[in-house]
């Protein structure tokens, strides 16, 4: 009798997981279905699981559209996301390691001050940041899109919590060999902290890739558009190009899926050890 209930419980869990997986996949199905459909198939009153004819030419049309430089937008987003991620990992990990390991009587106060910046709404600092970037002549440049977003208080917090639990024995052995804080950090701590770097890096990369408001204001020239700004251009007050919007959205999430799948193992380990909720 007990074995029968166990089998029923397993069957219910599997059924629930399959149902949740299907719900999760519905947005991806809609992107593919509508992205490869004609405009009339998307707006037709009778719904079909897939249109009778798949228009693969929609992908070619997307990149040949002269009004929206999609290829350039993908390139800009890739450069911005990669450089922002690398810069944030470097700055935040150095700050987190210093706060966790270097003796300093005001370290806790500095840490609390950094945490306090997370409570300041982004709208409060948006205008001063724009004025500063504009005065430096960085409008419609990669510098203006990247530099103001490099430091993350959240990333600093995660690294500090992670380094507090980092084995001190490894650092003590490095100091016995004559290494200082910098060489210990670079040669010992970083190579053994891949889970934390993968977790924070993935979060930062996704945030930079999906950023919209700052690139919209700073990237005023079309050559400085990012993917999210390009996606918004398909929906105007005059017309909404649905099939291009859907296929562009499908193309834009491919890099995110690749990054997440590649770093998935380290992300889980980093979340477990750093205490991210």
C-alpha positions in Angstrom: 0.0 0.0 0.0 2.8 2.3 0.9 4.6 1.7 -2.4 1.4 2.5 -4.3 1.1 5.9 -2.5 4.8 6.6 -3.3 4.2 5.9 -7.0 1.1 8.2 -6.9 3.1 10.9 -5.3 5.9 10.7 -7.9 3.4 10.7 -10.7 1.7 13.8 -9.3 5.1 15.6 -8.9 6.1 14.7 -12.5 2.7 15.9 -13.8 3.1 19.1 -11.9 6.6 19.7 -13.2 5.5 19.0 -16.8 2.6 21.5 -16.4 4.9 24.2 -15.0 7.5 23.5 -17.7 4.8 24.0 -20.4 3.6 27.2 -18.8 7.2 28.4 -18.8 7.6 27.6 -22.5 4.4 29.3 -23.6 6.1 32.7 -24.1 8.9 31.1 -26.2 6.3 29.3 -28.3 4.4 32.6 -28.9 7.7 34.2 -30.0 8.5 31.5 -32.5 4.9 31.1 -33.7 4.3 34.8 -34.3 7.8 35.6 -35.4 7.5 33.1 -38.3 3.9 34.0 -39.2 2.5 36.6 -41.6 0.9 39.7 -40.2 -2.6 38.4 -41.0 -2.0 35.1 -39.3 -1.1 36.9 -36.0 -4.2 39.1 -36.0 -6.6 36.4 -37.4 -9.7 35.7 -35.2 -9.2 31.9 -35.6 -6.2 30.7 -33.7 -3.9 28.0 -35.1 -1.1 26.2 -33.3 1.2 27.1 -36.1 0.4 29.0 -39.3 0.0 27.0 -42.5 3.2 28.6 -43.9 6.2 29.4 -41.9 7.8 32.6 -43.2 11.5 32.1 -42.5 12.1 35.2 -44.7 10.9 37.2 -41.6 14.4 36.7 -40.2 16.1 38.0 -43.3 13.6 40.9 -43.5 14.5 41.8 -39.9 18.2 42.3 -40.7 17.6 44.0 -44.1 15.2 46.6 -42.6 17.0 49.9 -43.2 14.8 51.8 -40.6 16.0 49.6 -37.7 19.7 48.7 -37.6 19.1 45.3 -35.8 22.6 43.9 -36.5 24.2 47.0 -35.2 21.9 47.0 -32.1 22.9 43.4 -31.4 26.6 44.3 -31.7 26.2 47.3 -29.4 24.3 45.3 -26.8 26.9 42.6 -26.9 29.8 45.0 -26.4 28.0 47.0 -23.7 26.9 43.8 -21.8 30.3 42.2 -22.0 32.3 45.3 -20.9 29.8 46.2 -18.2 30.0 42.6 -16.9 33.8 42.5 -16.9 34.1 46.0 -15.3 31.5 45.3 -12.6 33.1 42.0 -11.7 36.5 43.6 -11.3 35.3 46.6 -9.3 32.8 44.8 -7.2 35.0 41.8 -6.4 37.9 44.1 -5.4 35.5 46.1 -3.2 34.0 43.0 -1.7 37.3 41.4 -1.0 38.7 44.5 0.6 35.6 44.8 2.9 35.8 41.2 3.8 39.5 40.7 4.3 41.5 43.9 4.7 41.5 45.1 8.3 40.0 48.6 8.5 38.1 50.0 11.5 35.6 51.8 9.3 35.0 48.8 6.9 31.5 48.2 8.3 30.5 51.8 7.9 31.7 51.8 4.3 29.8 48.6 3.7 26.6 50.1 5.2 27.0 53.2 3.1 27.2 51.1 0.0 24.1 49.2 1.0 22.3 52.5 1.6 22.8 53.4 -2.1 20.6 50.5 -3.0 17.7 52.3 -1.3 18.0 55.4 -3.5 15.6 55.2 -6.4 17.3 55.2 -9.8 15.1 58.1 -10.8 16.8 60.3 -8.3 20.3 59.8 -9.8 19.1 59.6 -13.4 19.1 63.3 -14.2 22.5 64.1 -12.5 24.0 61.2 -14.3 22.7 62.4 -17.6 24.0 65.9 -17.0 27.4 64.6 -16.1 27.6 62.3 -19.2 26.4 65.1 -21.4 28.9 67.6 -20.0 31.7 65.1 -20.8 30.5 64.7 -24.4 29.7 61.0 -24.0 26.2 61.1 -25.4 25.8 58.4 -28.2 29.1 56.8 -27.2 29.9 53.5 -25.6 31.6 55.3 -22.8 28.4 57.1 -21.9 26.5 53.8 -22.0 29.0 51.8 -20.0 31.0 53.8 -17.5 28.1 55.1 -15.3 26.7 51.6 -14.8 30.0 49.9 -13.9 29.7 49.8 -10.1 27.0 47.7 -8.5 26.2 47.8 -4.8 24.4 44.5 -5.1 27.4 42.8 -6.7 29.7 44.3 -4.0 27.3 42.9 -1.3 27.3 39.4 -2.9 31.1 39.3 -3.2 31.6 40.4 0.4 29.3 37.7 1.7 31.0 35.1 -0.5 34.5 36.2 0.5 33.6 36.1 4.2 33.1 32.4 3.8 36.2 31.9 1.6 38.7 29.5 3.2 41.3 31.6 5.1 43.8 28.7 4.9 44.3 29.3 1.2 45.1 33.0 1.8 47.3 32.2 4.8 49.3 29.8 2.6 49.7 32.5 0.0 51.0 35.0 2.5 53.5 32.5 3.8 54.8 32.4 0.2 55.2 36.2 0.3 52.1 37.3 -1.6 50.3 40.6 -0.7 46.6 41.3 -0.8 46.6 42.1 -4.5 48.5 39.0 -5.6 46.5 36.8 -3.2 43.3 38.1 -4.6 44.4 37.7 -8.2 46.2 34.3 -8.0 44.3 32.5 -5.2 40.9 34.0 -4.6 39.7 34.7 -8.1 40.6 31.2 -9.5 38.8 29.6 -6.6 35.7 31.8 -6.8 34.3 30.9 -10.1 30.8 30.2 -8.8 30.4 33.7 -7.3 31.8 35.3 -10.5 29.5 33.2 -12.7 26.4 34.1 -10.6 27.1 37.8 -10.4 28.3 38.0 -14.0 25.2 36.4 -15.3 22.9 38.7 -13.4 24.9 41.8 -14.5 25.0 40.6 -18.1 21.2 40.0 -18.2 20.6 43.4 -16.6 22.9 45.2 -19.1 21.4 43.4 -22.1 17.8 44.2 -21.0 18.6 47.8 -20.0 16.3 50.2 -21.8 15.8 53.7 -20.3 19.5 54.7 -20.0 20.4 53.5 -23.5 17.3 55.2 -24.8 18.4 58.6 -23.4 22.1 58.3 -24.0 22.1 56.4 -27.4 20.4 59.2 -29.4 22.0 58.3 -32.7 20.8 55.1 -34.5 24.3 53.8 -34.6 24.3 53.8 -30.7 20.9 51.9 -30.4 20.8 48.7 -28.3 18.6 45.7 -28.8 15.9 47.0 -26.4 15.7 50.4 -28.1 15.5 48.7 -31.5 12.7 46.5 -30.3 10.8 49.6 -29.1 11.1 51.1 -32.6 8.9 48.4 -34.1 5.9 49.8 -32.1 5.1 53.4 -32.9 2.0 55.6 -32.7 1.4 55.0 -36.4 1.9 51.3 -36.8 3.0 48.1 -34.9 5.0 45.7 -37.0 4.0 42.6 -35.1 5.9 39.9 -37.0 9.1 41.8 -36.9 8.6 42.6 -33.3 8.2 39.0 -32.4 11.1 37.7 -34.5 13.3 40.5 -33.2 12.4 39.5 -29.6 13.2 35.9 -30.3 16.6 36.8 -31.8 17.4 39.1 -28.8 16.9 36.4 -26.2 19.2 33.9 -27.8 22.4 35.3 -26.2 20.8 35.3 -22.8 19.8 31.7 -23.1 23.3 30.7 -24.2 24.9 32.6 -21.3 22.5 31.1 -18.8 22.9 27.5 -20.0 26.6 27.8 -20.2 27.0 29.1 -16.6 24.1 27.3 -15.0 26.2 24.9 -12.9 28.3 27.7 -11.4 25.3 30.0 -10.9 23.6 27.5 -8.7 26.8 27.0 -6.7 27.4 30.7 -6.4 23.8 31.4 -5.2 24.1 28.7 -2.5 27.4 29.9 -1.1 26.7 33.7 -1.3 23.3 33.7 0.3 21.3 35.3 -2.5 17.6 35.0 -1.9 
